[in-house]
Amino acid sequence: MVDATHISFIANDRSYFSLIKKEIHRAAGEAGFSELRINMLDLIVAEMTSNLFKYSDDGEILMGIFHNGGSPYIELISIDNGPGMVNPTRMMQDGISTGNTLGHGLGSIKRLSDTFELYSQIGWGTIVLSRVYNDPKQAKLPVKMLMRPIVVSKPGETVSGDGFVFKKTERYVKMMLADGLGHGPEANKAVNEAAAAFRVFPDYSPSATIRFIHQAIKKTRGAVMNITAFDFRTRTWSCTGVGNIAARMIGPASFKNHMSYNGIVGHNIPTTMSDQEYPAELYNQIMMCSDGFKTRIDLARYPQMYKYDQTVLAAALYKDHARKTDDMSVVMAKIK
């Protein structure tokens, strides 16, 4: 089932911290994680919530479980609007603290994590990323393309009307970010039927894929979507969008906003659509966002972000641009 990739836990009340740890513990157990790895997650969550309580009034933790082709990992993202850190590297050393404590928190999270990253700006806040794999050897396997989604349901909803799905072959990777009209179960149903059609369509072309999906979801609310594919042989992106899914091609020196067609897949789409192509030598990554994000995104606000995992950038965009009045989704994908 296509649904939210992450669950949001608001971490601004100390009495709620034990419930956060219990819920993440339960989710890890249901995903088949070993007792050792679950205990490590418990410690990471305890340190994250402790830091949020000390240094932020409006902290949030995002938790996602990714099956990763049979090598699952749990991703924890701590987000705050606190004072930020002057020297994040120094703050990860044991014994360093600004809160009159032993100063073991960030160092402990780093040691317990298979992937750990920390991004902070003075006056902006801090993002901490931790991934724990059920099999830690799987954390370092090489991949041709990194895809990092954050999809979060509208507050109060049990399912997400936004959804992300992808297909990999030896020749290409093809991705779809879709937003079912409205929110809740009916929007989620539209996205899942679109995902089912996406998975069975055999051809590469994004525009041809959208035409196929259009016929398959006519009995649903419909959806807006962007489908982007990357051909490893030609080193070219192909992209088609219908409706208000924002897509931006990003390169080392410039970026280009992709123009979508007007319409609603499942209801009305243009009679003629074509794939728009972008060479990888100019644009090595793509950002896609649903309308649950504000549109005026300035990546220059995040200096040195190119050094970090794509999830850290996605989390920064979520922190600054998520509306919290709708389902929210952002996907970052980058060619290795």
C-alpha positions as CSV (number, residue, x, y, z in Angstrom):
1,M,0.0,0.0,0.0
2,V,1.2,3.5,-0.9
3,D,1.0,5.8,2.1
4,A,2.9,8.2,4.2
5,T,6.7,7.4,4.4
6,H,7.0,9.0,7.8
7,I,4.9,9.4,11.0
8,S,5.2,12.8,12.8
9,F,5.6,12.9,16.6
10,I,5.4,16.3,18.2
11,A,8.0,16.4,20.9
12,N,7.2,19.5,22.9
13,D,5.7,17.7,26.0
14,R,8.0,15.6,28.2
15,S,5.1,13.5,29.4
16,Y,4.6,12.3,25.8
17,F,8.2,11.1,25.3
18,S,7.7,7.6,26.7
19,L,4.8,7.2,24.3
20,I,7.0,8.2,21.3
21,K,9.6,5.7,22.3
22,K,6.9,3.0,22.9
23,E,5.3,3.6,19.4
24,I,8.7,3.5,17.6
25,H,9.7,0.4,19.6
26,R,6.4,-1.3,18.5
27,A,6.8,-0.3,14.9
28,A,10.4,-1.7,14.8
29,G,9.2,-5.0,16.3
30,E,6.4,-5.3,13.7
31,A,9.0,-4.7,10.9
32,G,11.0,-7.6,12.1
33,F,14.0,-5.8,13.7
34,S,16.1,-7.7,16.1
35,E,15.9,-7.1,19.9
36,L,19.5,-5.6,19.8
37,R,18.6,-3.1,17.1
38,I,15.3,-2.2,18.8
39,N,17.2,-1.5,22.0
40,M,19.5,0.8,20.0
41,L,16.5,2.7,18.6
42,D,15.1,3.1,22.1
43,L,18.3,4.8,23.2
44,I,18.4,7.0,20.1
45,V,14.8,8.2,20.7
46,A,15.6,8.9,24.3
47,E,18.5,11.1,23.4
48,M,16.6,12.9,20.6
49,T,13.6,13.7,22.8
50,S,15.9,14.8,25.7
51,N,17.8,17.2,23.4
52,L,14.5,18.6,22.0
53,F,13.2,19.2,25.5
54,K,16.3,21.0,26.5
55,Y,16.9,23.2,23.5
56,S,13.6,23.6,21.6
57,D,10.0,24.6,22.4
58,D,8.5,23.0,19.2
59,G,10.5,19.9,18.4
60,E,9.3,17.2,16.1
61,I,10.5,13.6,15.2
62,L,9.7,12.0,11.9
63,M,9.9,8.2,11.9
64,G,9.9,6.1,8.7
65,I,10.4,2.4,8.0
66,F,11.9,1.5,4.6
67,H,11.9,-2.0,3.4
68,N,14.9,-1.3,1.1
69,G,14.6,-4.5,-1.1
70,G,14.5,-6.8,1.9
71,S,17.2,-5.0,3.9
72,P,14.9,-2.7,6.1
73,Y,16.0,0.3,8.0
74,I,14.3,2.8,10.3
75,E,14.9,6.5,9.7
76,L,14.6,9.0,12.6
77,I,14.7,12.7,11.9
78,S,14.8,15.2,14.7
79,I,13.7,18.7,13.7
80,D,13.7,21.9,15.9
81,N,13.6,25.6,15.6
82,G,16.0,26.1,18.5
83,P,19.0,28.4,18.7
84,G,21.2,26.2,16.5
85,M,24.9,25.3,17.0
86,V,28.0,27.4,16.4
87,N,30.2,24.3,16.0
88,P,28.1,21.1,15.4
89,T,31.2,18.9,15.0
90,R,32.4,19.9,18.5
91,M,29.0,19.3,20.0
92,M,29.2,15.6,19.0
93,Q,32.2,15.1,21.2
94,D,31.5,13.4,24.5
95,G,31.6,15.8,27.5
96,I,30.7,18.9,25.4
97,S,27.3,20.4,26.4
98,T,25.6,23.8,26.6
99,G,23.0,22.5,29.0
100,N,25.0,21.6,32.1
101,T,24.7,17.9,31.4
102,L,27.3,15.1,30.8
103,G,27.3,15.9,27.1
104,H,26.9,12.4,25.8
105,G,23.7,12.8,23.7
106,L,24.7,13.5,20.1
107,G,27.8,11.3,20.5
108,S,25.6,8.5,21.6
109,I,23.2,8.9,18.7
110,K,26.2,8.9,16.3
111,R,27.7,5.7,17.7
112,L,24.4,3.9,17.7
113,S,23.4,4.9,14.2
114,D,24.4,3.2,10.9
115,T,23.9,6.6,9.2
116,F,24.2,9.8,11.2
117,E,24.2,13.4,10.0
118,L,23.6,16.7,11.8
119,Y,22.8,20.1,10.1
120,S,22.5,23.3,12.1
121,Q,22.4,27.0,11.6
122,I,22.5,29.7,14.3
123,G,19.0,31.2,14.8
124,W,17.4,28.6,12.5
125,G,17.6,25.3,14.3
126,T,19.0,21.8,13.9
127,I,18.2,18.6,12.0
128,V,19.5,15.3,13.2
129,L,19.3,12.2,10.9
130,S,19.7,8.7,12.2
131,R,19.3,5.4,10.3
132,V,19.4,2.0,11.9
133,Y,19.5,-1.0,9.7
134,N,18.3,-4.4,10.8
135,D,21.5,-5.7,9.1
136,P,24.1,-2.9,9.4
137,K,26.2,-4.3,6.5
138,Q,23.5,-3.2,4.2
139,A,24.0,0.5,5.1
140,K,27.1,0.9,2.8
141,L,25.9,-0.9,-0.4
142,P,26.4,1.2,-3.5
143,V,23.4,2.5,-5.5
144,K,23.1,4.3,-8.9
145,M,20.5,6.7,-7.7
146,L,19.6,8.0,-4.3
147,M,15.9,8.6,-3.7
148,R,14.9,10.2,-0.4
149,P,11.2,10.9,0.1
150,I,9.4,12.5,3.1
151,V,5.6,12.0,2.9
152,V,3.6,13.0,5.9
153,S,-0.2,12.8,6.3
154,K,-2.3,15.8,7.1
155,P,-2.5,16.2,10.9
156,G,-5.5,14.2,12.2
157,E,-5.7,11.9,9.2
158,T,-4.8,8.1,9.4
159,V,-3.7,7.8,5.8
160,S,-2.0,10.1,3.3
161,G,-3.5,11.4,0.1
162,D,0.1,11.9,-1.2
163,G,2.2,9.0,-2.3
164,F,5.6,8.2,-3.8
165,V,6.4,5.1,-5.8
166,F,9.3,4.0,-8.1
167,K,10.3,1.3,-10.4
168,K,13.9,0.1,-11.1
169,T,15.3,-1.8,-14.0
170,E,18.9,-2.3,-15.3
171,R,18.3,0.5,-17.8
172,Y,16.3,3.1,-15.8
173,V,14.6,4.3,-12.7
174,K,11.1,5.8,-12.9
175,M,9.5,7.7,-10.1
176,M,6.0,9.0,-9.4
177,L,4.9,11.6,-6.9
178,A,1.1,11.8,-6.8
179,D,-1.5,13.8,-4.8
180,G,-5.0,12.5,-4.7
181,L,-7.7,15.2,-4.7
182,G,-8.5,16.3,-1.2
183,H,-7.2,14.2,1.6
184,G,-8.1,11.1,3.7
185,P,-9.1,7.6,2.5
186,E,-10.6,8.5,-0.8
187,A,-7.5,10.5,-1.8
188,N,-5.3,7.6,-0.6
189,K,-7.4,5.2,-2.8
190,A,-6.8,7.4,-5.9
191,V,-3.1,7.4,-5.3
192,N,-3.0,3.6,-4.7
193,E,-4.9,2.9,-7.9
194,A,-2.5,5.2,-9.7
195,A,0.5,3.4,-8.1
196,A,-0.9,0.0,-9.2
197,A,-1.2,1.2,-12.8
198,F,2.2,2.7,-12.6
199,R,3.8,-0.6,-11.6
200,V,2.3,-2.6,-14.4
201,F,2.8,-0.2,-17.2
202,P,5.8,-1.7,-19.1
203,D,7.1,1.4,-21.1
204,Y,9.7,4.0,-20.1
205,S,7.9,7.2,-21.2
206,P,6.5,9.3,-18.4
207,S,3.8,10.9,-20.6
208,A,2.7,7.5,-21.9
209,T,2.6,6.3,-18.3
210,I,0.3,9.2,-17.3
211,R,-2.1,8.4,-20.2
212,F,-2.3,4.8,-19.0
213,I,-2.9,5.8,-15.4
214,H,-5.5,8.3,-16.5
215,Q,-7.6,5.5,-17.9
216,A,-7.1,3.3,-14.9
217,I,-8.2,5.8,-12.2
218,K,-11.3,7.3,-13.8
219,K,-13.6,5.9,-11.1
220,T,-11.6,7.6,-8.3
221,R,-11.3,11.2,-7.2
222,G,-8.4,11.6,-9.6
223,A,-4.9,12.9,-8.8
224,V,-2.2,15.3,-9.9
225,M,1.2,13.8,-10.4
226,N,4.7,14.1,-11.7
227,I,6.5,11.2,-13.3
228,T,10.2,11.4,-13.8
229,A,12.5,8.8,-15.2
230,F,16.3,8.6,-15.6
231,D,18.0,6.5,-18.3
232,F,21.4,5.3,-17.2
233,R,22.5,4.7,-20.8
234,T,21.8,8.1,-22.2
235,R,22.3,9.9,-18.8
236,T,19.1,11.9,-19.4
237,W,16.1,12.7,-17.3
238,S,12.6,12.5,-18.8
239,C,9.8,14.4,-17.0
240,T,6.1,14.9,-17.4
241,G,3.7,16.5,-14.9
242,V,-0.1,17.1,-14.7
243,G,-1.3,19.5,-12.1
244,N,0.4,21.2,-9.2
245,I,3.2,18.9,-8.3
246,A,6.3,21.1,-8.3
247,A,9.4,19.7,-9.9
248,R,12.8,21.4,-10.1
249,M,15.9,20.1,-11.9
250,I,19.0,21.0,-9.9
251,G,22.7,21.1,-11.0
252,P,26.0,22.2,-9.6
253,A,25.7,25.7,-11.2
254,S,22.0,26.2,-11.9
255,F,18.4,24.9,-11.6
256,K,15.4,24.8,-13.9
257,N,11.7,24.6,-12.8
258,H,9.8,22.0,-14.8
259,M,6.5,23.2,-16.3
260,S,3.5,20.9,-15.7
261,Y,0.4,20.5,-17.9
262,N,-3.0,21.7,-16.6
263,G,-5.4,19.0,-15.7
264,I,-6.4,16.2,-13.3
265,V,-5.3,12.6,-14.1
266,G,-8.5,10.5,-14.1
267,H,-10.7,13.4,-15.1
268,N,-9.1,15.6,-17.8
269,I,-5.6,15.6,-19.2
270,P,-4.2,17.3,-22.4
271,T,-4.8,15.4,-25.6
272,T,-1.1,15.9,-26.4
273,M,1.7,15.6,-23.9
274,S,5.4,15.0,-24.4
275,D,8.3,14.1,-22.2
276,Q,10.6,17.0,-21.4
277,E,14.3,16.0,-21.2
278,Y,17.2,17.3,-19.1
279,P,20.8,16.1,-19.5
280,A,22.5,14.8,-16.3
281,E,25.7,16.8,-17.0
282,L,23.6,20.0,-16.3
283,Y,21.2,18.6,-13.7
284,N,22.3,15.8,-11.4
285,Q,19.3,15.8,-9.1
286,I,15.5,16.6,-8.9
287,M,13.3,17.9,-6.2
288,M,9.5,17.2,-6.3
289,C,6.9,18.7,-3.9
290,S,3.2,18.4,-3.5
291,D,1.0,21.5,-2.8
292,G,1.3,20.7,0.9
293,F,4.6,22.7,0.6
294,K,4.9,26.4,0.0
295,T,6.2,27.1,-3.4
296,R,8.8,29.8,-2.9
297,I,11.7,27.5,-2.1
298,D,15.2,29.1,-2.0
299,L,17.9,26.4,-1.8
300,A,20.5,29.1,-1.1
301,R,19.1,29.3,2.4
302,Y,20.9,26.1,3.2
303,P,24.6,26.6,2.8
304,Q,26.9,23.6,2.5
305,M,23.9,21.3,2.1
306,Y,25.5,19.6,-0.9
307,K,27.7,17.8,1.7
308,Y,24.8,16.1,3.4
309,D,22.4,13.2,2.8
310,Q,19.5,14.2,0.6
311,T,17.1,13.4,3.4
312,V,18.6,16.3,5.4
313,L,17.7,18.7,2.6
314,A,14.2,17.2,2.4
315,A,13.8,17.6,6.2
316,A,15.0,21.2,6.0
317,L,12.4,21.9,3.3
318,Y,9.7,20.2,5.4
319,K,10.7,22.3,8.4
320,D,10.5,25.6,6.5
321,H,7.8,25.0,3.9
322,A,5.3,22.3,5.1
323,R,1.9,23.9,5.4
324,K,0.6,21.4,8.0
325,T,-3.0,21.9,6.6
326,D,-2.7,19.2,4.0
327,D,-0.8,16.0,3.2
328,M,2.8,17.0,2.7
329,S,5.4,15.4,0.4
330,V,8.9,16.2,-0.9
331,V,11.2,13.9,-2.8
332,M,14.9,14.4,-3.5
333,A,16.6,12.2,-6.1
334,K,20.2,12.4,-7.1
335,I,22.4,10.5,-9.6
336,K,25.5,9.0,-8.0
